């Protein structure tokens, strides 16, 4: 959002601005697909394409071209290895990335305005990049990214907006701490609770949405499964955890975790086994939730859960 808003602001006052966008990345590249930054003719910039000497080189290139009012666009492959025969980035972290440098035009302002409006409303949309510029529509692509390149052109399609949704079932102290952490990542955070007037719900300015329920059983018709859906059950007790878990147990999620002691989890799962509940579904539940770092405080618990969620999100990237 910051980079696109920066571009919008500069275009609105007719200040030259360039977009730097990572079209694709491989290996241990510091700049991943979708990383972006904007560089203005007045010397200011926003965002990142991976940092280091490579980023400095591209910022200076963009500034020089803008000051000379050189129009155009270019695609640059960068190899992070000083033994590479060509396209050396100046970095040694291995991997490579392809960067699109594009001088924004006045005609792009409408697309950027529509895009930033969509982002502020937390809506998904479709950004298309070609050598001719940027295009935006409210249509939602099926994949987060699509990229193809020919000798003369390329097409990059990005699903804009939050690509992942985190459902926190229970709005207590741990949910408050976890909301604060996940707010800074690419997650739309929704907190659910049945307790009206709960102080930690009222203090939670980090969640994008709060949903009050008559019963956690209502989650069956509210939360849908999906590859970009993450769920953590952290209600105030065993019985409410049980109700919440039963409501969503047969749905498929990228991540499903439940806060609680090992004894509580074993007791709950033993009860399910006695009821002949699908044991395969139980195997997908991460509980006790989070990586084991002997967490004691709500913030430490949140850190352990956030780390496990991030690992799950990035496992195939």
C-alpha positions as CSV (number, residue, x, y, z in Angstrom):
1,X,0.0,0.0,0.0
2,X,2.7,2.5,0.9
3,X,4.6,2.3,-2.4
4,X,1.4,2.6,-4.4
5,X,0.2,5.6,-2.3
6,X,3.6,7.2,-2.8
7,X,3.3,6.8,-6.5
8,X,-0.2,8.2,-6.4
9,X,0.9,11.3,-4.5
10,X,3.8,12.0,-6.8
11,X,1.7,11.6,-10.0
12,X,-1.0,13.8,-8.5
13,X,1.4,16.7,-8.3
14,X,3.2,15.9,-11.6
15,X,6.4,14.8,-10.0
16,X,8.3,12.2,-12.0
17,X,8.3,8.7,-10.4
18,X,9.5,5.3,-11.3
19,X,8.3,1.8,-10.2
20,X,10.8,-0.9,-9.4
21,X,9.0,-4.3,-9.2
22,X,10.4,-7.8,-8.7
23,X,8.8,-9.9,-11.5
24,X,10.3,-13.2,-10.4
25,X,12.9,-14.5,-8.0
26,X,14.8,-17.8,-7.4
27,X,16.9,-19.3,-4.7
28,X,18.0,-17.2,-1.8
29,X,17.3,-13.9,-3.5
30,X,16.7,-11.1,-0.9
31,X,14.0,-9.6,-3.2
32,X,11.0,-11.9,-3.6
33,X,8.4,-11.8,-6.3
34,X,6.0,-8.9,-5.7
35,X,8.5,-6.8,-3.8
36,X,8.2,-3.2,-5.0
37,X,9.5,0.3,-4.5
38,X,8.9,3.7,-5.9
39,X,11.6,6.3,-6.6
40,X,10.8,10.0,-7.3
41,X,12.6,12.6,-9.2
42,X,12.9,14.7,-6.1
43,X,15.1,12.0,-4.5
44,X,12.6,10.4,-2.2
45,X,11.6,6.8,-2.4
46,X,9.4,4.2,-0.7
47,X,9.4,0.4,-0.4
48,X,12.1,-2.2,-1.2
49,X,13.3,-4.7,-3.8
50,X,15.6,-6.5,-1.5
51,X,18.0,-3.9,-0.2
52,X,21.8,-3.8,-0.3
53,X,24.1,-2.5,-3.0
54,X,21.7,-3.8,-5.7
55,X,18.9,-1.7,-4.5
56,X,21.1,1.3,-4.1
57,X,22.2,0.8,-7.8
58,X,18.6,0.7,-9.0
59,X,17.5,3.7,-7.0
60,X,20.4,5.8,-8.4
61,X,19.6,4.6,-11.9
62,X,15.9,5.5,-11.6
63,X,16.8,8.9,-10.1
64,X,19.3,9.7,-12.9
65,X,16.8,8.7,-15.6
66,X,14.0,10.7,-14.0
67,X,16.2,13.8,-13.7
68,X,17.2,13.5,-17.4
69,X,13.5,12.9,-18.2
70,X,14.4,9.7,-20.0
71,X,11.2,7.9,-20.7
72,X,10.9,4.1,-21.0
73,X,11.0,0.8,-19.2
74,X,13.5,-2.0,-18.7
75,X,13.7,-5.5,-17.4
76,X,16.9,-6.4,-15.6
77,X,18.1,-9.8,-14.4
78,X,20.2,-9.7,-11.3
79,X,22.4,-12.7,-10.2
80,X,23.5,-12.6,-6.6
81,X,26.9,-14.3,-7.2
82,X,30.2,-12.5,-8.0
83,X,31.4,-15.4,-10.1
84,X,28.4,-15.0,-12.5
85,X,29.4,-14.3,-16.1
86,X,27.0,-11.5,-16.4
87,X,24.1,-9.6,-14.6
88,X,26.0,-9.5,-11.3
89,X,24.0,-7.7,-8.6
90,X,27.0,-7.0,-6.4
91,X,25.5,-9.2,-3.7
92,X,26.7,-12.7,-2.8
93,X,23.6,-14.3,-1.2
94,X,23.0,-16.6,-4.2
95,X,19.8,-16.8,-6.1
96,X,18.6,-14.3,-8.7
97,X,15.7,-11.9,-9.3
98,X,14.3,-10.0,-12.3
99,X,13.4,-6.4,-11.9
100,X,11.1,-4.2,-13.9
101,X,12.0,-0.5,-14.0
102,X,9.1,1.6,-15.3
103,X,8.7,5.3,-15.5
104,X,5.1,6.1,-14.5
105,X,3.1,8.1,-16.9
106,X,0.2,10.5,-16.4
107,X,-2.1,7.9,-18.0
108,X,-1.3,5.5,-15.1
109,X,-2.8,7.8,-12.5
110,X,-6.3,6.4,-13.0
111,X,-5.2,2.8,-12.5
112,X,-3.1,3.7,-9.5
113,X,-6.0,5.6,-7.9
114,X,-8.4,2.7,-8.4
115,X,-5.8,0.3,-7.0
116,X,-5.1,2.4,-3.8
117,X,-8.8,2.8,-3.3
118,X,-9.2,-1.0,-3.4
119,X,-6.3,-1.5,-1.0
120,X,-7.7,1.0,1.5
121,X,-11.0,-0.9,1.4
122,X,-9.2,-4.2,2.1
123,X,-10.6,-5.6,-1.2
124,X,-8.8,-8.0,-3.6
125,X,-8.2,-7.1,-7.2
126,X,-6.0,-7.8,-10.2
127,X,-2.9,-5.8,-11.1
128,X,-1.3,-6.4,-14.5
129,X,2.1,-5.2,-15.5
130,X,3.5,-5.2,-19.0
131,X,6.2,-3.1,-20.7
132,X,3.4,-0.6,-21.6
133,X,2.5,0.1,-18.0
134,X,0.1,-0.9,-15.3
135,X,-3.5,-2.0,-15.5
136,X,-5.9,-2.7,-12.6
137,X,-9.4,-4.3,-12.4
138,X,-11.6,-5.6,-9.5
139,X,-11.5,-9.1,-10.9
140,X,-9.8,-11.5,-8.5
141,X,-7.2,-13.9,-10.1
142,X,-7.1,-17.4,-8.9
143,X,-3.4,-17.3,-8.1
144,X,-1.4,-14.8,-6.0
145,X,1.1,-14.3,-8.9
146,X,1.4,-15.3,-12.6
147,X,4.4,-14.4,-14.7
148,X,5.3,-15.2,-18.3
149,X,8.0,-13.7,-20.5
150,X,8.7,-13.7,-24.2
151,X,11.5,-12.2,-26.2
152,X,9.7,-8.9,-26.7
153,X,7.3,-8.6,-23.8
154,X,6.1,-10.0,-20.5
155,X,3.0,-10.3,-18.3
156,X,2.9,-10.1,-14.6
157,X,-0.5,-10.6,-12.8
158,X,-0.7,-10.1,-9.1
159,X,-3.7,-10.6,-6.8
160,X,-3.7,-7.4,-4.9
161,X,-4.9,-6.9,-1.3
162,X,-4.4,-9.3,1.6
163,X,-3.5,-12.7,0.2
164,X,-4.0,-14.5,3.5
165,X,-6.8,-14.4,6.1
166,X,-6.2,-15.2,9.8
167,X,-9.2,-16.1,11.9
168,X,-8.6,-15.8,15.7
169,X,-11.4,-17.6,17.5
170,X,-11.4,-16.0,21.0
171,X,-10.5,-12.4,21.6
172,X,-8.5,-12.6,24.9
173,X,-4.9,-11.4,25.7
174,X,-3.2,-13.9,23.4
175,X,-5.5,-12.9,20.5
176,X,-4.7,-9.2,21.2
177,X,-0.9,-9.9,21.1
178,X,-1.2,-12.1,18.0
179,X,-3.3,-9.5,16.2
180,X,-0.6,-6.9,16.8
181,X,2.1,-9.1,15.2
182,X,0.1,-10.4,12.3
183,X,-1.2,-6.9,11.4
184,X,2.3,-6.1,10.1
185,X,2.3,-9.1,7.8
186,X,0.2,-10.0,4.8
187,X,-2.8,-11.2,6.8
188,X,-6.3,-9.9,7.1
189,X,-7.1,-10.5,10.8
190,X,-10.6,-11.3,12.0
191,X,-11.2,-11.9,15.7
192,X,-14.4,-13.8,16.9
193,X,-15.9,-13.9,20.4
194,X,-19.2,-14.4,22.2
195,X,-18.4,-12.1,25.2
196,X,-19.9,-8.7,24.8
197,X,-17.9,-5.9,26.4
198,X,-14.6,-7.9,26.6
199,X,-11.8,-5.4,27.4
200,X,-9.2,-7.1,25.2
201,X,-11.7,-6.9,22.3
202,X,-12.2,-3.2,22.9
203,X,-8.4,-2.7,23.1
204,X,-7.8,-4.5,19.9
205,X,-7.1,-1.8,17.3
206,X,-4.9,-4.2,15.2
207,X,-7.5,-6.7,13.9
208,X,-9.1,-5.6,10.7
209,X,-12.5,-7.0,11.7
210,X,-14.2,-8.1,14.9
211,X,-17.2,-10.5,14.7
212,X,-19.4,-11.0,17.8
213,X,-21.2,-14.4,17.9
214,X,-24.2,-15.7,19.7
215,X,-22.3,-19.0,19.9
216,X,-19.0,-20.4,18.5
217,X,-21.2,-23.0,16.8
218,X,-22.1,-20.2,14.3
219,X,-18.6,-20.4,12.9
220,X,-19.7,-23.3,10.7
221,X,-21.6,-20.9,8.4
222,X,-19.1,-18.0,8.7
223,X,-15.6,-19.3,8.1
224,X,-15.0,-21.1,4.8
225,X,-11.9,-23.2,4.1
226,X,-9.3,-22.5,1.6
227,X,-5.6,-22.5,0.7
228,X,-5.1,-19.0,2.1
229,X,-7.2,-19.4,5.3
230,X,-5.5,-19.7,8.7
231,X,-7.3,-20.4,11.9
232,X,-6.2,-20.3,15.6
233,X,-8.6,-21.4,18.3
234,X,-7.9,-19.6,21.6
235,X,-11.2,-19.2,23.5
236,X,-11.5,-18.9,27.3
237,X,-11.9,-22.6,28.1
238,X,-12.1,-26.2,27.1
239,X,-15.8,-26.3,26.4
240,X,-15.8,-23.2,24.1
241,X,-12.7,-24.6,22.3
242,X,-14.7,-27.8,21.7
243,X,-17.7,-26.0,20.3
244,X,-15.5,-23.9,18.0
245,X,-13.4,-26.8,16.8
246,X,-16.5,-29.0,16.1
247,X,-18.0,-26.1,14.0
248,X,-15.0,-26.0,11.5
249,X,-13.4,-29.5,11.9
250,X,-14.4,-30.8,8.5
251,X,-13.2,-27.7,6.6
252,X,-9.8,-27.5,4.9
253,X,-7.4,-24.8,5.9
254,X,-3.8,-23.9,5.2
255,X,-3.3,-23.8,9.0
256,X,-5.4,-24.9,11.9
257,X,-4.1,-24.5,15.4
258,X,-5.5,-24.7,18.9
259,X,-4.1,-23.1,22.1
260,X,-4.0,-25.3,25.2
261,X,-2.1,-27.7,27.3
262,X,-1.1,-31.2,26.0
263,X,-3.4,-32.8,28.6
264,X,-6.4,-30.7,27.4
265,X,-5.7,-31.6,23.8
266,X,-5.3,-35.3,24.5
267,X,-8.6,-35.3,26.5
268,X,-10.5,-33.6,23.7
269,X,-9.1,-35.8,21.0
270,X,-9.9,-38.9,23.0
271,X,-13.5,-37.8,23.3
272,X,-13.6,-37.3,19.5
273,X,-12.2,-40.7,18.9
274,X,-14.9,-42.2,21.1
275,X,-17.5,-40.5,18.9
276,X,-15.9,-41.9,15.7
277,X,-15.0,-38.4,14.5
278,X,-12.8,-38.3,11.5
279,X,-9.3,-38.9,12.9
280,X,-7.7,-37.8,9.7
281,X,-9.1,-34.3,10.3
282,X,-7.6,-34.3,13.8
283,X,-4.1,-35.0,12.5
284,X,-4.1,-31.7,10.7
285,X,-4.6,-29.7,13.9
286,X,-1.5,-28.1,15.3
287,X,-1.9,-28.4,19.1
288,X,-0.5,-27.4,21.3
289,X,-0.2,-24.5,18.9
290,X,3.1,-22.7,18.0
291,X,6.7,-23.6,18.0
292,X,8.0,-24.8,21.3
293,X,10.0,-21.9,22.9
294,X,8.7,-22.4,26.5
295,X,6.4,-19.4,26.1
296,X,5.0,-17.9,29.3
297,X,3.5,-14.5,28.5
298,X,0.8,-13.7,26.0
299,X,3.4,-11.9,23.8
300,X,5.7,-14.9,23.8
301,X,2.8,-17.2,22.9
302,X,1.9,-14.9,20.1
303,X,5.5,-15.0,18.8
304,X,5.6,-18.8,18.8
305,X,2.3,-19.0,16.9
306,X,3.2,-16.3,14.4
307,X,6.5,-18.1,13.7
308,X,4.7,-21.4,13.0
309,X,2.1,-19.6,10.8
310,X,4.9,-17.9,8.8
311,X,6.7,-21.2,8.4
312,X,3.5,-22.9,7.1
313,X,2.9,-20.0,4.7
314,X,6.4,-20.0,3.2
315,X,7.0,-23.8,3.1
316,X,6.5,-24.1,-0.6
317,X,8.0,-20.8,-1.6
